[in-house]
Amino acid sequence: MAATVSVFVYGSLLVDDVVRALLNRVPPSSPALLPDFHRFSIKGRVYPAILPLPKHTVSGKVLMGITVPELDMLDTFEDVEYTRTTVQVTLLDSSDKLEAEAYVWSDKHDPNLYGDWDFESGRLSRWTDFKVRGISLRGVLAIHCFPGLSMIVPLEIDEAKLLCKQFV
């Protein structure tokens, strides 16, 4: 059996439709806490960043059983803005500690980071608001209609272009 890892997610990857678009499945997950980190809002973005910060905790979930090819896909999705880092999380359903991978913001001095971020205020509950960085994977097309509106759609290219024209 191939080796798998766990990945702690706390922003866009909390949305099952985003995970499904990237991995072609929604892996088993468990709610979890990441101690000594803070989740920041990022000016002009709907998704968050995390950085180490003592006495703070980030809530999220752990995706279980992520394969190496799936981890490569997540690395591509998170891009250079994030660095994959091994962290220790606490599972909420059992209080067990678990080693997991997490995507930590690469620029700890980024002036665009501010305050707190939560799922509702981040608008990721409406996942079509999430800006995808030009990813076209497994028959899922990420389109950029104009700045501020991008979406992941499981459509053929002609259908996606037609849909996009409705917003331009």
Order of alpha helices (4+ residues) and beta strands (2+ residues): beta-alpha-beta-beta-alpha-beta-beta-beta-beta-beta-beta-alpha
